[in-house]
Amino acid sequence: MHNVLADRDLLESLAAEVEDNLTRHIAVAAEWQPHDYVPWDSGRNFQAMGGIDWEPSQSELSEVSKTALTVGVLIADNLPSYHRELGKYLRTGPWWRWVGRWTAEENRHEILIRNFLMVTRAVDPIALERMRMAAMTASFNRPGMHLLDVLAVAAFEEAAAGIRHRNTARLTDDVMVTSISERLAADDELQAVFFANLISAALDLAPDQTMRAIADRIADFQVPVIELADGRTSDQVLAEAGIYDRAQEPELVFAPLLEQWQVFTRTDLGETGELARAELAYLRR
């Protein structure tokens, strides 16, 4: 039987791994500027400053692009909630520096998408603002978790976000939206690597505990969901558009990470870990 480690012990034991991965992440992350992806010369004033307000005819984007970017900015704009949920578990040493880096990267996603939507008048700015206010007022909260659960769900969420952006890039017919989506996907995929590497290290340190966390977080996994102005949820519209379908999560989100973590070939599990692994057998490739 493996000993169960308290979160404070895991924070300390994995700190060097966090430091190494933060250094690696910063070294390999491409430097890019949100303003470089916005066609500023397309912008014009709204009525409050002597221009004209938005009309549907002003939007030149396809429905797929508008759907993807609307959901993208609403999810990204809830960053204060995500920062709080992640930061309350990782407020120490290199963990906290990583939270700062992750937050800064995610913040520029929202800056980029919203600026692009406003400058190009791709969507109704008033409707978008009302949805943003509603989403942030509702906020985003999770039940209390242990450290390994936090790391596992973060790895899954970043992998899912990367898939969403890659599919947007593939499906859209707008060159700028493709470029934006590919840029965001690259960020999310690199963040997923950070969290996945920590889970790999945790499996070596506490295999039973980590396997239990992986199984539990797959069982209740839910990407952030936003309610749109027409009453539909982001889950519905993204699936209908072919951008992100929760039915494909086992194949596209979970299975690749389980393979990376060598979940089905490990020989160091005790009874608790074996029971957790058995729950994941349906994901074996």
Contacts in CASP RR format, 6 or more apart in sequence:
PFRMAT RR
TARGET T0000
AUTHOR 0000-0000-0000
METHOD contacts of the structure
MODEL  1
MHNVLADRDLLESLAAEVEDNLTRHIAVAAEWQPHDYVPWDSGRNFQAMG
GIDWEPSQSELSEVSKTALTVGVLIADNLPSYHRELGKYLRTGPWWRWVG
RWTAEENRHEILIRNFLMVTRAVDPIALERMRMAAMTASFNRPGMHLLDV
LAVAAFEEAAAGIRHRNTARLTDDVMVTSISERLAADDELQAVFFANLIS
AALDLAPDQTMRAIADRIADFQVPVIELADGRTSDQVLAEAGIYDRAQEP
ELVFAPLLEQWQVFTRTDLGETGELARAELAYLRR
1 208 0 8 1.000
1 270 0 8 1.000
1 271 0 8 1.000
1 272 0 8 1.000
2 206 0 8 1.000
2 207 0 8 1.000
2 208 0 8 1.000
2 209 0 8 1.000
2 270 0 8 1.000
2 272 0 8 1.000
3 206 0 8 1.000
4 206 0 8 1.000
4 208 0 8 1.000
4 209 0 8 1.000
5 13 0 8 1.000
5 205 0 8 1.000
5 206 0 8 1.000
5 209 0 8 1.000
7 89 0 8 1.000
7 146 0 8 1.000
7 147 0 8 1.000
10 147 0 8 1.000
10 148 0 8 1.000
10 202 0 8 1.000
10 205 0 8 1.000
10 206 0 8 1.000
11 90 0 8 1.000
11 92 0 8 1.000
11 95 0 8 1.000
11 147 0 8 1.000
13 205 0 8 1.000
14 198 0 8 1.000
14 201 0 8 1.000
14 202 0 8 1.000
14 205 0 8 1.000
15 92 0 8 1.000
15 93 0 8 1.000
15 94 0 8 1.000
15 95 0 8 1.000
17 197 0 8 1.000
17 198 0 8 1.000
17 201 0 8 1.000
18 94 0 8 1.000
18 95 0 8 1.000
18 98 0 8 1.000
18 198 0 8 1.000
19 94 0 8 1.000
21 98 0 8 1.000
21 194 0 8 1.000
21 197 0 8 1.000
21 198 0 8 1.000
22 94 0 8 1.000
22 97 0 8 1.000
22 98 0 8 1.000
22 101 0 8 1.000
22 194 0 8 1.000
25 98 0 8 1.000
25 101 0 8 1.000
25 190 0 8 1.000
25 191 0 8 1.000
25 193 0 8 1.000
25 194 0 8 1.000
26 101 0 8 1.000
28 190 0 8 1.000
29 105 0 8 1.000
29 187 0 8 1.000
29 190 0 8 1.000
30 186 0 8 1.000
32 183 0 8 1.000
34 108 0 8 1.000
34 111 0 8 1.000
34 112 0 8 1.000
34 115 0 8 1.000
35 115 0 8 1.000
37 112 0 8 1.000
37 116 0 8 1.000
37 176 0 8 1.000
37 179 0 8 1.000
37 180 0 8 1.000
37 183 0 8 1.000
38 112 0 8 1.000
38 115 0 8 1.000
38 116 0 8 1.000
38 119 0 8 1.000
39 116 0 8 1.000
39 119 0 8 1.000
39 120 0 8 1.000
39 176 0 8 1.000
40 119 0 8 1.000
42 119 0 8 1.000
42 120 0 8 1.000
43 119 0 8 1.000
43 120 0 8 1.000
43 121 0 8 1.000
44 51 0 8 1.000
44 52 0 8 1.000
45 51 0 8 1.000
46 52 0 8 1.000
46 53 0 8 1.000
46 54 0 8 1.000
46 125 0 8 1.000
47 53 0 8 1.000
54 121 0 8 1.000
54 124 0 8 1.000
54 125 0 8 1.000
54 126 0 8 1.000
56 124 0 8 1.000
58 121 0 8 1.000
59 66 0 8 1.000
59 120 0 8 1.000
59 121 0 8 1.000
59 122 0 8 1.000
59 123 0 8 1.000
60 120 0 8 1.000
60 122 0 8 1.000
60 174 0 8 1.000
61 69 0 8 1.000
61 120 0 8 1.000
61 122 0 8 1.000
61 174 0 8 1.000
61 177 0 8 1.000
62 172 0 8 1.000
62 173 0 8 1.000
62 174 0 8 1.000
63 241 0 8 1.000
64 168 0 8 1.000
64 171 0 8 1.000
64 172 0 8 1.000
64 173 0 8 1.000
64 241 0 8 1.000
64 242 0 8 1.000
64 243 0 8 1.000
65 122 0 8 1.000
65 168 0 8 1.000
65 172 0 8 1.000
65 173 0 8 1.000
65 174 0 8 1.000
65 177 0 8 1.000
66 122 0 8 1.000
66 123 0 8 1.000
67 237 0 8 1.000
67 238 0 8 1.000
67 241 0 8 1.000
67 243 0 8 1.000
68 164 0 8 1.000
68 168 0 8 1.000
68 171 0 8 1.000
68 172 0 8 1.000
68 177 0 8 1.000
68 181 0 8 1.000
68 238 0 8 1.000
68 241 0 8 1.000
68 243 0 8 1.000
69 113 0 8 1.000
69 116 0 8 1.000
69 117 0 8 1.000
69 122 0 8 1.000
69 123 0 8 1.000
69 168 0 8 1.000
69 177 0 8 1.000
69 180 0 8 1.000
70 117 0 8 1.000
70 123 0 8 1.000
70 128 0 8 1.000
70 131 0 8 1.000
70 228 0 8 1.000
71 226 0 8 1.000
71 228 0 8 1.000
71 234 0 8 1.000
71 237 0 8 1.000
71 238 0 8 1.000
72 109 0 8 1.000
72 113 0 8 1.000
72 164 0 8 1.000
73 110 0 8 1.000
73 113 0 8 1.000
73 114 0 8 1.000
73 117 0 8 1.000
73 128 0 8 1.000
73 132 0 8 1.000
74 128 0 8 1.000
74 131 0 8 1.000
74 132 0 8 1.000
74 135 0 8 1.000
74 226 0 8 1.000
74 234 0 8 1.000
75 224 0 8 1.000
75 226 0 8 1.000
75 234 0 8 1.000
76 106 0 8 1.000
76 107 0 8 1.000
76 109 0 8 1.000
76 110 0 8 1.000
76 113 0 8 1.000
77 110 0 8 1.000
77 114 0 8 1.000
77 132 0 8 1.000
77 135 0 8 1.000
77 136 0 8 1.000
78 135 0 8 1.000
78 136 0 8 1.000
78 139 0 8 1.000
78 140 0 8 1.000
78 224 0 8 1.000
79 103 0 8 1.000
79 106 0 8 1.000
79 107 0 8 1.000
79 110 0 8 1.000
80 136 0 8 1.000
81 136 0 8 1.000
81 139 0 8 1.000
81 140 0 8 1.000
81 141 0 8 1.000
82 106 0 8 1.000
82 140 0 8 1.000
82 224 0 8 1.000
83 99 0 8 1.000
83 103 0 8 1.000
85 140 0 8 1.000
85 141 0 8 1.000
85 142 0 8 1.000
86 99 0 8 1.000
86 102 0 8 1.000
86 150 0 8 1.000
86 154 0 8 1.000
87 96 0 8 1.000
87 99 0 8 1.000
89 145 0 8 1.000
89 147 0 8 1.000
89 150 0 8 1.000
90 96 0 8 1.000
90 98 0 8 1.000
90 99 0 8 1.000
90 150 0 8 1.000
91 99 0 8 1.000
98 194 0 8 1.000
102 191 0 8 1.000
102 194 0 8 1.000
105 187 0 8 1.000
105 191 0 8 1.000
109 184 0 8 1.000
109 187 0 8 1.000
112 180 0 8 1.000
112 183 0 8 1.000
112 184 0 8 1.000
113 180 0 8 1.000
113 184 0 8 1.000
114 128 0 8 1.000
116 122 0 8 1.000
116 176 0 8 1.000
116 180 0 8 1.000
117 123 0 8 1.000
117 125 0 8 1.000
117 128 0 8 1.000
118 125 0 8 1.000
120 176 0 8 1.000
127 229 0 8 1.000
130 229 0 8 1.000
131 226 0 8 1.000
131 227 0 8 1.000
131 228 0 8 1.000
131 229 0 8 1.000
134 227 0 8 1.000
135 226 0 8 1.000
135 227 0 8 1.000
140 224 0 8 1.000
145 153 0 8 1.000
146 213 0 8 1.000
148 199 0 8 1.000
148 202 0 8 1.000
148 206 0 8 1.000
148 209 0 8 1.000
148 210 0 8 1.000
148 212 0 8 1.000
148 213 0 8 1.000
149 213 0 8 1.000
149 216 0 8 1.000
149 217 0 8 1.000
151 195 0 8 1.000
151 198 0 8 1.000
151 199 0 8 1.000
151 202 0 8 1.000
151 213 0 8 1.000
152 195 0 8 1.000
152 199 0 8 1.000
152 210 0 8 1.000
152 213 0 8 1.000
152 214 0 8 1.000
152 216 0 8 1.000
152 217 0 8 1.000
153 217 0 8 1.000
153 221 0 8 1.000
154 195 0 8 1.000
155 192 0 8 1.000
155 195 0 8 1.000
155 196 0 8 1.000
155 198 0 8 1.000
155 199 0 8 1.000
155 257 0 8 1.000
156 217 0 8 1.000
156 218 0 8 1.000
156 221 0 8 1.000
156 253 0 8 1.000
156 254 0 8 1.000
156 257 0 8 1.000
157 223 0 8 1.000
157 224 0 8 1.000
158 188 0 8 1.000
158 189 0 8 1.000
158 191 0 8 1.000
158 192 0 8 1.000
158 195 0 8 1.000
159 188 0 8 1.000
159 189 0 8 1.000
159 192 0 8 1.000
159 196 0 8 1.000
159 253 0 8 1.000
159 256 0 8 1.000
159 257 0 8 1.000
160 223 0 8 1.000
160 244 0 8 1.000
160 249 0 8 1.000
160 253 0 8 1.000
161 184 0 8 1.000
161 185 0 8 1.000
161 188 0 8 1.000
161 223 0 8 1.000
162 184 0 8 1.000
162 185 0 8 1.000
162 188 0 8 1.000
162 189 0 8 1.000
162 192 0 8 1.000
163 244 0 8 1.000
163 252 0 8 1.000
163 253 0 8 1.000
164 238 0 8 1.000
164 243 0 8 1.000
164 244 0 8 1.000
165 181 0 8 1.000
165 182 0 8 1.000
165 184 0 8 1.000
165 185 0 8 1.000
165 188 0 8 1.000
166 181 0 8 1.000
166 182 0 8 1.000
166 185 0 8 1.000
167 242 0 8 1.000
167 243 0 8 1.000
167 244 0 8 1.000
168 177 0 8 1.000
168 178 0 8 1.000
168 181 0 8 1.000
168 243 0 8 1.000
169 177 0 8 1.000
169 178 0 8 1.000
169 181 0 8 1.000
169 182 0 8 1.000
169 185 0 8 1.000
171 241 0 8 1.000
171 242 0 8 1.000
171 243 0 8 1.000
172 178 0 8 1.000
172 181 0 8 1.000
196 257 0 8 1.000
196 260 0 8 1.000
196 261 0 8 1.000
199 210 0 8 1.000
199 214 0 8 1.000
199 257 0 8 1.000
199 261 0 8 1.000
200 260 0 8 1.000
200 261 0 8 1.000
202 209 0 8 1.000
202 210 0 8 1.000
203 210 0 8 1.000
203 211 0 8 1.000
203 261 0 8 1.000
203 262 0 8 1.000
203 266 0 8 1.000
204 268 0 8 1.000
207 266 0 8 1.000
207 268 0 8 1.000
207 269 0 8 1.000
207 270 0 8 1.000
207 273 0 8 1.000
208 269 0 8 1.000
208 270 0 8 1.000
208 271 0 8 1.000
208 272 0 8 1.000
208 273 0 8 1.000
208 276 0 8 1.000
209 272 0 8 1.000
211 263 0 8 1.000
211 266 0 8 1.000
211 269 0 8 1.000
211 272 0 8 1.000
211 273 0 8 1.000
211 276 0 8 1.000
211 277 0 8 1.000
212 272 0 8 1.000
212 273 0 8 1.000
212 276 0 8 1.000
214 258 0 8 1.000
214 261 0 8 1.000
214 263 0 8 1.000
214 276 0 8 1.000
214 280 0 8 1.000
215 276 0 8 1.000
215 277 0 8 1.000
215 279 0 8 1.000
215 280 0 8 1.000
216 276 0 8 1.000
218 254 0 8 1.000
218 280 0 8 1.000
218 283 0 8 1.000
219 279 0 8 1.000
221 249 0 8 1.000
221 253 0 8 1.000
221 254 0 8 1.000
223 235 0 8 1.000
223 244 0 8 1.000
223 246 0 8 1.000
224 234 0 8 1.000
225 233 0 8 1.000
225 234 0 8 1.000
225 235 0 8 1.000
226 233 0 8 1.000
226 234 0 8 1.000
227 233 0 8 1.000
227 234 0 8 1.000
228 234 0 8 1.000
228 237 0 8 1.000
235 246 0 8 1.000
238 244 0 8 1.000
238 245 0 8 1.000
239 245 0 8 1.000
239 246 0 8 1.000
239 247 0 8 1.000
250 282 0 8 1.000
250 283 0 8 1.000
254 283 0 8 1.000
255 283 0 8 1.000
255 284 0 8 1.000
255 285 0 8 1.000
258 264 0 8 1.000
258 280 0 8 1.000
258 283 0 8 1.000
258 284 0 8 1.000
259 285 0 8 1.000
263 277 0 8 1.000
263 280 0 8 1.000
264 277 0 8 1.000
264 280 0 8 1.000
264 281 0 8 1.000
264 284 0 8 1.000
266 277 0 8 1.000
269 277 0 8 1.000
END
